[in-house]
């Protein structure tokens, strides 16, 4: 019955479908904006909680790890409890997590509350896709995907600006508090707009796989993030969690081929298109997402910009992506992605190279132009790679394939942010200490540390009087540390070209994926 109704449904998007789409877009905006809005607040967290960059970066890493943890659970839970109930529960969890984040009085509490927030946020996008697919049917989902693209485009532009503005006019607490009224409105809207649930029997959930993969990733990344503070791989808090985490992940990989419905279906990687696209996306994400978190930090810590201005300076990147994303989506249906993605990666590399040359007074025209070029490349990279990955899969494989891509993207983003923060922190730790001056923790204050503190609060130079040459030398050291970190990101971006050249360079043969979508209880997932 449902299939006939869908087929007979008019091609036009009607008011009932748009009403449901409004619920989904509202939830997506909350989830995606929250990833980018926090990026400009990392230096503020360092000051407020007297913590290292590696430590505060866990406010991002913990959130993305939580997203990756719940995405595979979402399909099973939606069938078990119903999409409306689960969507509203995810909204409630995200909103409650946001409110708790605003009450945090230590960096440890903030990280814990961000994980709670991510558990709710991770369900919003995949659940939203399920709700919209069922409401619109396969014939109209393409145009509704464009609706879901709105928050994907607004995130890189609006997030840093909104975060900077709220921190400037109020305090960092408001980057989380603003989600509370939006979440309440979204809950009321969802209760009114979404149809009543009718849960169906679902396949068993791979709890054993979840118990291996999620703790394994968290332990491994915790060890990596502890490296800058410990200063050596020999420290127990570095090698022990890294080893335990790596063993759990390896154990999951070996185990995942046994169950019928594993947490991650790694058997799909036998498909050449999916495996090549996955490798390309993972390498790209490590470089771009990891180093991308440091762009606002450069403007804040080296150039002394306000959080609002740092957000505005990041806007060209989002504008560039807005221009090329719809074009790339259209081209992906007409031209093999192997002929377009390498050029988009080269655009990213060209823009990235400008940041490897940053100093204490690098032209903003150059840096904003570089961000715009990177945005053009980013818009021409993500959507075509995802299209290539899923194009040759059958209907029954698409949902599992998109889940696999999404989780690996989240993992790569977490690894990238940890890697770049480790490199930057290690570089800054090599700065020359100022004799007889200690920081609040009792450790010797370095020239780089004082230069960063002076950029954020010039009055500190009255409390710690030093020669102007010391501040200038420290500031130059900080700029060089960012430059070195960006060099690593630049090299990894260029490394993306290696798998990108193996992407399909001719049209694939018609497959089941081209057939009309069949009804399935699996949850389709959109990358974000």
C-alpha positions in Angstrom: 0.0 0.0 0.0 2.7 2.4 0.9 4.6 1.7 -2.3 1.5 2.5 -4.4 0.8 5.7 -2.5 4.4 6.8 -3.0 4.3 6.1 -6.7 1.0 7.9 -7.1 2.2 10.9 -5.1 2.5 14.1 -7.1 6.0 15.1 -8.2 5.4 18.5 -6.5 6.5 19.0 -3.0 3.3 19.7 -1.1 2.7 21.6 2.2 2.5 18.4 4.3 5.9 17.3 3.2 7.4 20.8 3.7 5.9 20.8 7.2 7.8 17.7 8.1 10.9 19.0 6.3 10.8 22.1 8.6 11.1 19.8 11.7 14.1 18.0 10.2 15.9 21.2 9.0 15.5 22.8 12.5 17.1 19.8 14.1 19.9 19.6 11.5 20.7 23.3 12.0 21.0 22.8 15.8 23.3 19.8 15.3 25.6 21.1 12.5 25.9 24.7 13.8 27.0 23.3 17.2 30.0 21.7 15.6 31.3 24.9 14.0 30.1 27.4 16.7 32.4 25.8 19.3 35.5 26.1 17.0 36.0 29.8 17.7 35.5 29.2 21.5 38.5 26.9 22.0 40.9 29.7 22.9 38.3 31.1 25.3 38.0 27.6 27.0 41.8 27.6 27.3 41.7 30.9 29.2 38.5 30.2 31.3 39.6 26.7 32.4 43.4 27.2 32.4 43.8 24.2 30.1 46.0 23.2 27.2 44.8 23.3 23.6 45.0 19.5 23.4 42.7 19.3 26.5 40.1 21.8 25.2 40.1 20.2 21.8 38.3 17.3 23.4 35.2 19.5 23.5 35.2 18.9 19.8 36.6 15.4 19.7 34.2 14.1 22.4 31.3 15.5 20.5 32.2 13.9 17.2 33.0 10.6 18.9 29.6 10.6 20.4 28.1 11.3 17.0 29.9 8.3 15.6 28.8 6.1 18.5 25.1 6.6 18.1 24.8 6.7 14.3 24.8 2.9 13.9 22.4 2.5 16.8 19.9 4.9 15.2 18.5 2.5 12.5 17.8 -0.3 15.0 16.3 2.1 17.6 14.1 3.8 15.1 12.4 0.5 14.2 12.3 -0.6 17.8 10.8 2.6 19.3 9.5 4.6 16.3 11.0 7.6 14.5 8.9 10.3 16.1 9.6 9.1 19.7 13.3 8.7 19.0 13.6 12.0 17.2 12.0 13.9 20.1 14.2 12.0 22.5 17.2 13.0 20.5 16.1 16.6 20.6 15.5 16.5 24.3 18.9 14.9 24.9 20.7 17.5 22.8 18.8 20.4 24.4 19.5 19.0 27.9 23.2 18.5 27.0 23.4 22.1 25.8 21.9 23.4 29.0 24.4 21.4 31.1 27.3 22.6 29.0 26.5 26.2 30.0 26.7 25.1 33.7 30.2 23.5 33.4 32.8 24.9 35.9 35.7 22.7 34.7 37.0 21.5 31.4 36.3 17.9 32.4 32.6 18.7 33.0 32.3 20.5 29.7 33.8 17.6 27.8 31.4 15.2 29.6 28.4 17.3 28.8 29.5 17.7 25.2 29.5 13.9 24.9 26.0 13.9 26.2 25.0 16.6 23.7 26.6 14.6 20.9 24.7 11.5 21.7 21.5 13.4 20.9 22.9 15.4 18.0 24.2 12.3 16.3 20.7 10.9 15.9 19.1 14.1 14.5 20.5 13.9 10.9 20.0 10.1 10.2 16.6 10.1 11.8 15.6 13.3 9.9 16.6 11.5 6.6 14.4 8.5 7.5 11.5 10.7 8.4 11.8 12.7 5.1 12.3 9.6 2.9 9.1 8.0 4.3 7.1 11.2 4.0 8.2 12.2 0.4 9.0 8.8 -1.2 12.0 8.1 -3.5 10.7 10.3 -6.4 10.9 13.5 -4.4 13.8 12.8 -2.0 16.3 14.5 -4.3 14.8 17.9 -3.9 14.3 17.4 -0.2 18.0 16.5 0.0 18.6 20.0 -1.3 16.5 21.3 1.6 18.7 19.4 4.0 21.7 20.9 2.3 20.7 24.3 3.8 22.2 23.6 7.2 25.2 22.0 5.7 25.9 25.3 3.9 25.0 27.5 6.8 27.2 25.7 9.3 30.6 26.8 8.0 29.4 30.4 7.5 27.1 31.0 10.4 28.7 28.8 13.1 31.9 30.8 13.7 30.1 34.2 13.3 27.4 33.2 15.7 29.8 31.8 18.2 32.1 34.8 18.0 29.2 37.3 18.4 27.7 35.5 21.4 31.1 35.3 23.2 31.7 39.0 22.4 28.4 40.4 23.6 27.7 38.0 26.4 29.9 35.0 27.4 30.9 31.5 26.2 27.9 30.1 28.0 25.5 31.5 25.4 26.9 29.4 22.6 25.1 26.5 24.4 22.2 28.3 26.1 20.9 29.5 22.7 20.1 25.9 21.8 17.6 25.7 24.7 14.8 27.8 23.3 15.4 26.5 19.8 15.2 22.9 21.2 12.0 23.6 23.0 10.4 25.1 19.8 11.7 22.1 17.8 10.1 19.6 20.4 6.7 21.4 20.2 7.0 21.5 16.4 7.9 17.8 16.1 5.0 16.8 18.4 2.6 18.7 16.1 4.0 17.9 12.7 5.2 14.3 12.9 2.8 11.4 12.4 2.1 8.9 15.2 4.6 6.1 15.5 4.0 2.5 14.4 7.1 0.6 15.4 8.0 -2.5 13.5 10.2 -5.6 14.4 13.9 -4.9 13.7 17.1 -6.8 13.3 19.2 -7.5 16.3 21.7 -4.8 17.3 25.5 -5.7 17.5 26.1 -4.8 21.2 29.4 -6.7 21.3 30.7 -4.7 18.4 29.6 -1.5 20.1 31.4 -2.5 23.3 34.6 -3.0 21.3 34.6 -0.1 18.8 33.3 2.9 20.8 35.6 2.4 23.9 38.5 1.5 21.6 38.3 4.7 19.7 37.8 6.8 22.8 40.8 5.2 24.6 43.0 5.5 21.6 42.2 9.2 21.0 42.5 9.9 24.7 46.1 8.6 24.6 46.9 10.6 21.6 45.5 13.8 23.1 47.5 13.2 26.3 50.8 13.2 24.4 51.4 16.9 24.4 50.9 17.2 28.2 52.9 14.1 29.0 55.7 15.0 26.5 56.6 11.3 25.8 55.0 8.1 24.5 56.5 6.4 27.5 54.0 8.0 29.9 51.4 5.6 31.2 48.5 7.8 30.4 49.7 7.9 26.7 50.8 4.3 25.8 48.3 2.4 28.0 45.0 3.9 26.6 46.5 4.0 23.0 47.5 0.3 23.2 44.2 -0.8 24.8 42.2 1.2 22.3 44.2 -0.1 19.3 43.6 -3.7 20.5 39.9 -3.2 20.9 39.6 -1.6 17.4 41.7 -4.4 15.8 39.5 -6.9 17.7 36.4 -5.3 16.3 37.7 -5.4 12.7 38.4 -9.2 13.0 35.1 -9.8 14.7 33.0 -7.7 12.4 33.0 -10.3 9.5 31.3 -12.9 11.7 27.8 -11.5 12.7 25.1 -11.2 10.1 24.4 -7.6 11.0 27.6 -6.1 12.4 27.9 -2.6 13.8 29.9 -1.6 10.8 29.6 -3.8 7.7 33.2 -3.8 6.6 32.3 -6.5 3.9 31.0 -3.6 1.8 34.6 -2.5 1.3 34.9 -5.3 -1.3 33.1 -2.8 -3.6 36.0 -1.0 -5.3 34.2 2.3 -5.6 33.2 2.4 -2.0 36.7 1.4 -0.7 38.5 4.0 -2.9 36.0 6.7 -1.9 36.2 5.8 1.7 40.0 6.1 1.7 39.9 9.4 -0.2 37.3 10.8 2.2 39.2 9.7 5.3 42.5 11.1 4.3 40.9 14.4 3.2 38.9 14.6 6.5 42.0 14.1 8.7 43.8 17.0 6.9 41.0 19.5 6.4 38.9 19.0 9.5 41.9 18.7 11.8 43.7 21.8 10.5 40.4 23.6 9.9 39.9 23.9 13.6 43.1 25.9 13.9 42.2 28.6 11.4 40.1 30.6 13.9 42.8 30.0 16.6 45.4 31.6 14.4 43.2 34.7 14.1 42.6 34.8 17.8 46.0 33.9 19.2 48.4 35.4 16.7 46.5 38.3 15.3 44.5 39.2 18.5 41.1 39.4 16.8 37.9 39.2 18.7 35.9 36.0 18.5 33.3 37.7 16.3 35.9 39.0 13.8 37.6 35.6 13.7 34.2 34.1 12.8 33.7 36.7 10.1 37.2 36.1 8.7 36.2 32.4 8.3 33.1 33.2 6.2 34.8 33.1 2.8 35.3 29.4 3.2 31.6 28.8 3.6 30.8 31.1 0.7 33.1 29.2 -1.6 31.5 25.9 -0.6 28.0 27.4 -1.1 29.0 28.2 -4.7 30.4 24.9 -5.8 28.4 22.4 -3.8 25.2 22.5 -5.9 27.3 22.6 -9.1 29.4 19.6 -8.0 26.2 17.6 -7.1 24.9 18.2 -10.6 28.2 17.3 -12.3 28.4 14.1 -10.2 25.4 12.7 -12.1 26.9 13.6 -15.5 30.7 13.3 -15.2 32.7 10.6 -13.5 34.0 11.9 -10.2 37.5 10.8 -10.9 37.7 13.6 -13.5 36.5 16.3 -11.1 37.5 15.5 -7.6 41.3 15.7 -8.2 40.9 19.3 -9.4 38.8 20.2 -6.4 41.6 18.7 -4.1 44.2 20.8 -5.9 42.0 23.9 -5.2 42.0 23.0 -1.5 45.8 22.5 -1.6 46.3 25.8 -3.3 44.4 27.6 -0.6 46.0 25.6 2.1 49.5 26.5 0.9 48.9 30.2 1.9 48.4 29.2 5.5 51.8 27.4 5.5 53.3 30.8 5.1 51.5 32.6 7.9 53.4 35.1 10.1 52.5 37.8 12.5 51.2 40.2 9.9 50.2 38.1 6.9 47.7 39.9 4.6 44.1 39.3 5.4 43.3 39.6 1.7 45.6 36.7 1.0 44.2 34.6 3.9 40.5 35.3 3.1 41.2 34.6 -0.6 42.9 31.3 0.4 39.9 30.3 2.6 37.5 31.1 -0.3 39.6 28.9 -2.7 39.6 26.1 -0.1 35.8 26.5 0.2 35.4 26.1 -3.6 37.5 22.9 -3.4 35.6 21.6 -0.4 32.2 22.0 -2.1 33.6 20.1 -5.1 35.0 17.2 -3.0 32.5 16.0 -0.3 29.3 15.4 -2.3 31.0 13.8 -5.4 33.0 11.4 -3.2 29.9 10.3 -1.4 28.0 9.9 -4.7 30.8 7.7 -6.0 30.8 5.6 -2.9 27.1 4.8 -3.0 26.4 4.8 -6.7 27.2 1.1 -7.5 25.7 -0.3 -4.3 22.4 -2.1 -4.4 19.3 -0.8 -2.6 19.9 -3.0 0.4 23.5 -1.9 0.7 23.0 1.9 0.4 21.9 2.5 4.0 24.7 0.4 5.4 27.3 2.0 3.0 26.3 5.5 4.0 26.5 4.6 7.7 30.0 3.2 7.2 31.0 6.4 5.4 29.6 8.6 8.0 31.2 6.8 10.9 34.6 6.7 9.2 34.3 10.4 8.5 33.6 11.2 12.1 36.6 9.0 13.2 38.9 10.7 10.7 37.7 14.1 11.9 38.5 13.2 15.5 41.9 11.7 14.6 42.6 14.9 12.5 41.8 17.3 15.3 43.8 15.2 17.9 46.8 15.0 15.5 46.9 18.7 14.7 46.4 19.8 18.3 49.3 17.4 19.3 51.6 18.9 16.7 50.7 22.5 17.6 51.0 21.9 21.3 54.3 20.2 20.9 55.6 23.1 18.8 54.4 25.7 21.4 56.0 23.7 24.2 59.4 24.2 22.6 59.2 28.0 23.2 61.9 29.6 25.4 60.9 29.9 29.1 60.9 33.3 30.7 63.4 33.2 33.7 61.7 33.5 37.1 58.1 33.6 35.7 55.6 30.8 36.2 52.1 30.2 34.8 49.1 29.6 37.2 49.9 25.8 37.2 53.5 26.6 38.5 55.2 25.6 35.3 57.7 28.1 33.7 55.9 30.6 31.5 57.2 30.6 28.0 57.6 33.5 25.6 54.9 32.0 23.3 52.5 31.5 26.2 53.0 35.2 27.3 52.5 36.4 23.7 49.3 34.5 23.4 48.0 35.8 26.7 49.0 39.4 25.8 47.0 39.2 22.6 43.9 38.2 24.4 44.5 40.5 27.4 47.1 43.3 26.8 46.9 44.3 30.5 48.9 41.2 31.4 52.1 43.0 30.2 51.7 45.3 33.2 51.6 42.4 35.6 54.5 40.7 33.9 56.8 43.4 32.5 59.2 42.2 29.8 61.1 43.7 27.0 59.0 44.3 23.8 61.5 42.1 21.9 60.5 39.2 24.2 56.8 39.5 23.3 57.6 39.9 19.6 59.9 36.9 19.6 57.2 34.9 21.4 54.5 36.0 18.9 56.8 35.0 15.9 57.3 31.6 17.6 53.5 31.1 17.8 53.0 32.0 14.2 55.8 29.6 13.1 54.2 26.9 15.2 50.9 27.4 13.4 52.8 27.4 10.1 54.5 24.1 10.9 51.1 22.5 11.8 49.6 23.8 8.6 52.5 22.3 6.6 51.5 18.9 8.0 47.9 19.5 6.9 49.0 20.7 3.5 51.0 17.5 2.9 48.1 15.3 3.9 45.8 17.2 1.6 48.2 16.5 -1.3 48.3 12.9 -0.2 44.5 12.8 -0.8 45.4 13.0 -4.5 46.8 9.5 -4.5 43.5 7.7 -3.8 41.5 10.4 -5.6 43.3 9.4 -8.9 41.8 5.9 -8.5 38.2 7.2 -8.3 36.0 6.2 -11.3 37.0 8.0 -14.5 34.2 6.5 -16.6 30.5 5.9 -16.0 29.6 2.8 -13.9 27.3 0.2 -15.4 23.7 0.3 -14.4 23.0 -1.5 -11.1 20.3 -2.1 -8.6 21.2 1.3 -7.1 19.6 2.9 -10.1 16.3 1.1 -9.6 13.5 2.7 -7.6 14.2 2.5 -3.9 12.5 -0.3 -2.0 11.0 0.2 1.4 13.5 -0.8 4.0 13.7 -0.5 7.8 17.4 0.6 7.6 18.2 4.2 8.3 19.7 6.2 5.5 22.4 8.6 6.7 23.6 11.9 5.3 27.2 13.0 5.9 27.7 16.2 7.9 
